[in-house]
């Protein structure tokens, strides 16, 4: 006997219940807390994770649900089973685009654009696309080619100028709106277009776009959100009525959890990132001793160029920044080694958080999808590409239903 698929509202309610019940697990902050609250209740799991290497953590961070870890890890996996999987969206036939149109675009970015575009199978063809927070307008041009009209909203004037040049080069009927997408200056672009797309518009940018459907007669929308934590409020403000009634209340810190997964950094960038994190953790150990205060000390304003120096000099610069006195005798090599050990522990302990990373992101995506349903749209939610291409692969596709027109 097969079970009926859950509605968007049912899926949201179940995720809301689980995330609310497991807050002590996924809200733990391994980078800032040397011991996590849940470790006392599950010492075997904590000890097992802390013994693993940094390489093992890196290997498993995209698919933590496959980890054969001690109890209650599998119980947590089972609770989420079936609730966090995003099905691949059906594809349209591949569009033939001149090779010149994707020259100069990084390979992975172009693959994301192609994958996004191939999922858009609307019942009526768009007449005028809006590429929201478009950069140079690569996605919009792909969709508009060869004869559909295109409007581009982008704040950066240099990117707008390049978008204009490329539109003219490829004979795209394009309209440029160089403005802040959140300002009134963007409204003409919203009013004159019938099909809105946004690929990885961050935080307030994608939620603001969706809120505009109440004022404009847009017929089709496709949005792949990103950087949920880039909002101007302390807490997330749900769009849907169901989301507004949810038990879960999310802070900006919570909204950063889905962003922990990344595949876009190169080997050098990953190496520098790891070194910066290991040094921060090593400094954390030292500053607790120097201050006699066993708590994390944020150092957000550290200059990136300092990472080019040796560890001792880096610590001296950070200590000066925070008004701390460095003792005359410090075992710098031992301290740095301890930082790398803590980094391995942090990354492995974060695998517990990572179990809930997709659940939290899907909670957010469902809130947006439910809101569009409430506005009279027929909505599909799925993934437009594999997570190895981009972990931010959730795509909401909405089209006004006949009764909503």
Secondary structure, DSSP 8 states (H G I E B T S, - for coil): -------HHHHHHHHHHHHHHTHHHHT--TTT-SS-GGGGT-HHHHHHHHTS-HHHHHHHTT-GGG----TTHHHHHHHHTTTS---B----------GGGGTTS-HHHHHHHHHHHHT---SS--SEEEEET-TTTHHHHHHHTTT-EEEEEES-HHHHHHHHHHHHHTT--EEEEES-TTSGGGHHHHHH-SEEEEEEEETHHHHHHHHGGGTS---EEEEEEE-TT--SSSB----SHHHHT-S---BHHHHTGGGG------HHHHHHHHHHHHHHHHHHHHHHHHHT--S----TT--GGGGGS-HHHHHHHHHHHTT----S---HHHHHHHHHHHHHHHHHHHHHHHHHHHHHHHHHHHHHHHHHHHTTEEEEEEESS-TTT-S--EEEEEEE-GGG-
